[in-house]
Amino acid sequence: METLFDLDVQVQVIEVNASATFITSYITCENMCGTFL
């Protein structure tokens, strides 16, 4: 059975992954837009 701590860690990992994905997408978009303009 998972403890509250384990669940909290899972949530933090998900948030970190979401942030990394967002940042990567933003940088990629910025590079693409910079290339086209």
N, C-alpha and C positions, 0 to 999 in steps of 0.2 A: 504494500500500500504506500502510495506516495505521500510525502509530508508536504506541509505548506511551503517549506523552504524549497523543495524540489520543484514545485509548481512555479514558484517565484523566479527561480533560475531559468526555467523554460521560457517564461514570459520575457525575461530580459534578453535571452538569446534571440527570440523572435524579433524583438524591437531592434536589436543591433543589426540583424540580418536585413530588416526592412530599411533601416537607415543606410546601410552600405549599398543596398540596391538602388535606393533613391539617389544617393550621391553619385554612384556610377552612371546612372541614367542621365543625371544632370550634366556631368562632365562630357559624356558622349554627345548629348544634344548640343552642348556649347561648342564642341569641336566641329560637329557637323554643320551647325549654323555658321560658324566662323569660316568654314571651308566654302560654303555656298555664297556668303556675302562678299 
